[in-house]
């Protein structure tokens, strides 16, 4: 059992912290910007709610975080009441936010200066993966820190891997989001095409789902996409944030992402349609919306 803090109890962090307590058996202290949510979590799971990230981190062996973006991460880690001010010597911070590789390297250096560790550990698997404790966790950092943190991270994961030095976890998550963007657009066009060609979509999917066209998106989203239901997970606003990070990093590294840039603009159109909180499969809505114009 380790003493663990978890900062950020959103749709991902709330169940991840729960798994650290119930599956991992760790002593968990939580912090959330909305204090009532942290109090509720503590009452449900028997942990403790802290008033600040610094208070949550004091005396802990591991400090997890899962917040919105780079600025949020800096605020809870190195801000005036940030967790880094409460870290004890040798503690390891594990960040599950999808953020930039730049902020990961910045916080890694800041942790090292305090005699602590930092691992960037973004996750994939969505809300369902968090609820079921079956997330994929892509880590960047030092091998020794990873080896210590891995058994704790496994409390909410089905896969935990070290991708490379600091920032490599975030870069791997960018690869993941680039793949998803292209796949969802391809599936959207395929279903839209099948409808326009007067094909029976379920029959078509049954024919192709076992071959080279198969994907997680097809298995889990074709039916909801066909029926215009977009209430199943990762929101368009979040995807645009992630793709913005991908495109900025590509510009810095010289990578060319023409399809990703195009799909990002398609998601901007979905936002303009009122779909900011729709899930990412809503790309099909812009194709069908064009038919109604």
N, C-alpha and C positions, 0 to 999 in steps of 0.2 A: 504494500500500500504506500502511495506517495501523497504528499500534500500538493494539491492542484488548485489553481485558480482558472476560471473561465470568464472571459470578458466578451460580452456581446451575445445576447440571448434572442436572436432573430429566429426565423423559421429553420435555419440550419443549426445555430449555436444552442438553442434550447434543448433539442434532443441529443446533440453531441455531448453536452455537459451531463445529461442524464445517464448516458452510457458510461461515461467516466466514473460516475458514482455507483450505478447499479451493476453494470457488467464488469467494470474494472476494479470495483471495490475501493476506490480512492476517496480520500478526504477532500471534498470539493467546496470551494468558496466561489461565489459568482458575483459578477458586477454587470449591471445593465444601465444604460443612460436613463431609461424609465425605471425608477427604483422599484415601483410596484411589481414589475415583472420579475425582478430578481427575488423579491420577497415571496412571490407566489411559487417560484421554482424551489426556493429553500423549504417552504412548507410542504411541497409535494414530495421532495426527495430527501429531506433531512440534512441538507447542507447548510451553508451560512451565506447570507447576503452581505456584501461590503458596500460602503458608501462611496468609495472611489476606487479606480484601478490600482492606485498605490496601496491602499489598505488590503485589497484582494490579494495582491502579490506578496505581501509581507510574510516571510517565513515559508514560502512555497518552494517546492522542488521544481515544479513546471508551471508555466503560465501560458494558457492558451488564449487566443483571440480570434474572433470572427466578426468583423465589422464591415462597413460599407465600401470604403475606398482608401487611397493613400493618405489623405488628410485626416480621416477618421482614425486610421491606424497610428499615425504620428501622435495624434491627440491623446489616445489611450495608452500609448507606450512611453513617449518622451515629453508629453505636456506637463504642466505644473503639478498635476496630481497623477501623472502617468505611472504605469506599472514598473517601469525601469527604476524609478526612485525607491521602490520597495523591494527590488530583487536582492536576495542574499547571494553571497559568493557561491559560484558554481551552479546556480539555478539556470534553467533553460527555458527560453520563451519559444513557443511554437505558434506561428501565425497561420490560421486557416483562411484568412481573407484572400479573395482574388484581387491582387494588387499588382503594382509594377515590380519588375526585377530591381529597378533603381532603389525603391524604398526598402526592399528586402536587404540589399547590400548595405544601405545606410544603417539600418537597425542592427544588422549583423556586426558592423564595426562598432556601433555604440555599445552593444552587449559585450563584445570582446574587451572593450576598454574598462568595463566594470568587473571583469573576471567571470563573465557569464556566457551562455551560449544563445544562439538564435537560429531557428530553422524556419524557412518559408515553406509552408505546407498546404497549398491550396487543394481543394477537394473537388471531386466530380462524382455525380450520382444523384444530385438534386435533393429535394426535400424528402422524397421517399427513401433514398439512400441514407440520409441522416436519421430518419425515424427508425429504420431497420438496422442501423449500425453497420451498413454495408457500403461505405464510401471508398472511393479510390483516392489515396493521398499521395501527392507528388511532392517530394521534399528536396530542398536545396540547403546545403550547409556543410558542416564539418562531420567527418565520419564518426568521431567519438561522441559528439552530441547526438547524432542520429541513433547510434547504437543504444544510448541511454533512453532516448525518448520513444523509440519504436514500440516497446511493449505497452506503453501508456497510450500512444496513438491507436494501437490495434483495438482498443476498447470500442471504437466506433467505425472501424474500417474492415473492408474485405481485402484490400491491397495497400501496402505501404512500401514505397521504394525511394531510395536516394538517387536523384537524377544527376547530381553533380554538386559543385560548390554553390555558395550563396547566390540566390537568384535563379538557379536552375529549376527549382520547383515552379516558380511563376512562369518561366519561359515554357515549361512543359504544359502548363495549364493553357497558355496561349495557343500552343499546337492543338490542344483538345478543342478549343473554341473555334479555331479556324476550320477544323474538320467538321464540326457540327453545323457551322454556317452554310457550308457548301452542300452538306447532306440534306438539310431541311429544305433548302431552295430546290434541289433536285427532286425531292419527294413531292414538294408542292406542285412543281411543274408537271410531274408525272401524273398525279391524281387529277389535276386540272385538265390535262390533255385527255386522259381516259374518259372523263365526264363529257368533254366536248365531242369526242369520237363516239359517244353513245355506247360505251362499254359498261359492263357491270363491274364496278370498282372492286367489290369483295372477290369476285371471280378472278379478276386480273391479279389482285394481290396474292390470292391463293396459288396462282400459277408461278409467280416470280419470286415469292418470299424465300424459297429454298435455294435460290441460285445466287449469282454474283451481285444482284441488285439488293440483296438482303442487308438490313442495318438495324440497329437498335431503334432508330427513329421510325422505320417502317413497322417493326414489330409492335411498338408501343403507341404510335401516334396516327397511323393511317386512318383508323376508324373515326377518331375524334376530329381529325382534319377534314375528312369527307363530310362530317355532320356539322362542321363549323363551330366546334366546341373548343375553347382555348383557355381552360381553367386548370391546367394540369402541370404546374411546376414553374420552371425558370422564366421570369418575366422579361418582356422585350426591353424594358428600361435597363435591366441588369445586363442583358446581352449587349446592348449598345455600349455600355460602360466597358465591358470586357473587350469588345471589338475595337473600341477606341484605343485601349492599351496595346492591343495587337498591332494596329496600324501605326501608332507612334513608335513602337519598338522596331517595326519593319523599316520605317523611315531612317531610324538610327543605325540599323545594321546593314541596310542596303538590300533587304529581302523584298521581293515583288509579290504583292498580294492582290491582284486585280479582281478576283472573284470575291474575296473577303470585303474589299472596299465597295463593290457593287451591292453585295448583300447587306452591308451596313446601311447603305442608302435605302434599300428596300425596307429595312426595319424602321428607318426614319419615316417612311410613308405610312407604315402600320401605326406608328405613334400618332401621326397626324390624323389617322382615322379614328382615334380614340382608344387604341390598343396598347397603351403604355404598360398595363398590367396583364395583358394577354400573355400566354406562354409563347415560346419561340416558334412553335409550329404554325402560328398565325400568319406566316409568310403567304400561305395560300389565300388568305383573305384579300390581299391586295390584288391578286390575279382575278378573283371573282368579283371584287369591287369594280374593277375596270369594265367588266361585262355590263354592269348596271348603269354605267355613265352614258 
